[in-house]
């Protein structure tokens, strides 16, 4: 079976997700050493965005931030309250300028 046939066969079976659970509100899931998955709600038809917290030595670097809403701010407060340690944020990476990626960067 060549690569295209394998891809077509895998596509027929549907998507396979490596994690059985989603991150709970205000919590993270460790997906690799130093990489935490955050699921942030969105007030749109697409109801969430995936964000990432990266171990940055002295603190945590964030990849994207979520859209600026009261609900998002509340989830960030929950995340900080449930942080795996007391290190602070060191920096924020924004992958692109859509509001759901940059909205809470300030």
C-alpha positions as semicolon CSV with decimal commas, in nm:
position;residue;x (nm);y (nm);z (nm)
1;X;0,000;0,000;0,000
2;X;0,151;0,338;-0,096
3;X;0,120;0,656;0,111
4;X;-0,186;0,781;-0,075
5;X;-0,369;0,454;-0,028
6;X;-0,281;0,450;0,342
7;X;-0,407;0,807;0,383
8;X;-0,731;0,723;0,199
9;X;-0,784;0,416;0,420
10;X;-0,717;0,615;0,738
11;X;-0,958;0,884;0,616
12;X;-1,234;0,623;0,579
13;X;-1,188;0,520;0,943
14;X;-1,229;0,881;1,061
15;X;-1,018;1,085;1,296
16;X;-0,832;0,924;1,582
17;X;-0,769;1,148;1,881
18;X;-0,470;1,078;2,106
19;X;-0,654;1,188;2,424
20;X;-0,981;1,043;2,547
21;X;-1,063;1,351;2,755
22;X;-1,077;1,722;2,678
23;X;-0,925;1,979;2,914
24;X;-1,185;2,078;3,171
25;X;-1,271;2,444;3,215
26;X;-0,985;2,617;3,396
27;X;-0,757;2,311;3,372
28;X;-0,490;2,188;3,135
29;X;-0,389;1,849;3,000
30;X;-0,019;1,771;2,962
31;X;0,030;1,653;2,603
32;X;0,411;1,632;2,609
33;X;0,677;1,727;2,863
34;X;0,641;2,102;2,916
35;X;0,338;2,137;2,685
36;X;-0,007;2,195;2,834
37;X;-0,328;2,198;2,627
38;X;-0,590;2,458;2,716
39;X;-0,938;2,461;2,565
40;X;-1,089;2,811;2,571
41;X;-1,460;2,875;2,501
42;X;-1,573;3,095;2,210
43;X;-1,911;3,267;2,171
44;X;-1,944;3,156;1,807
45;X;-2,059;2,849;1,614
46;X;-1,700;2,729;1,651
47;X;-1,732;2,702;2,029
48;X;-1,370;2,671;2,140
49;X;-1,009;2,741;2,055
50;X;-0,708;2,532;2,154
51;X;-0,433;2,723;2,334
52;X;-0,100;2,605;2,466
53;X;0,111;2,679;2,775
54;X;0,478;2,600;2,726
55;X;0,732;2,549;3,002
56;X;0,964;2,846;2,952
57;X;1,216;2,782;3,229
58;X;1,146;3,070;3,465
59;X;0,776;3,070;3,380
60;X;0,514;2,985;3,121
61;X;0,486;3,103;2,761
62;X;0,137;3,110;2,611
63;X;0,048;3,037;2,251
64;X;-0,266;3,238;2,169
65;X;-0,507;3,379;2,426
66;X;-0,874;3,345;2,334
67;X;-1,124;3,615;2,247
68;X;-1,181;3,899;2,496
69;X;-1,506;3,818;2,677
70;X;-1,612;3,801;3,041
71;X;-1,632;3,421;3,011
72;X;-1,277;3,399;2,874
73;X;-1,150;3,623;3,154
74;X;-1,321;3,396;3,408
75;X;-1,160;3,086;3,254
76;X;-0,818;3,254;3,268
77;X;-0,876;3,330;3,638
78;X;-0,960;2,961;3,690
79;X;-0,647;2,857;3,498
80;X;-0,423;3,079;3,710
81;X;-0,587;2,947;4,029
82;X;-0,525;2,587;3,912
83;X;-0,175;2,648;3,773
84;X;0,064;2,353;3,816
85;X;0,311;2,584;3,995
86;X;0,367;2,945;4,101
87;X;0,574;3,056;3,802
88;X;0,452;3,363;3,613
89;X;0,391;3,427;3,247
90;X;0,709;3,505;3,057
91;X;0,564;3,587;2,716
92;X;0,270;3,543;2,481
93;X;0,295;3,418;2,124
94;X;0,010;3,511;1,893
95;X;-0,009;3,288;1,586
96;X;-0,220;3,534;1,386
97;X;-0,441;3,838;1,431
98;X;-0,789;3,686;1,459
99;X;-0,970;3,804;1,775
100;X;-0,988;3,451;1,919
101;X;-0,608;3,426;1,905
102;X;-0,504;3,775;2,015
103;X;-0,807;3,907;2,208
104;X;-0,676;3,853;2,562
105;X;-0,309;3,926;2,485
106;X;-0,324;4,265;2,652
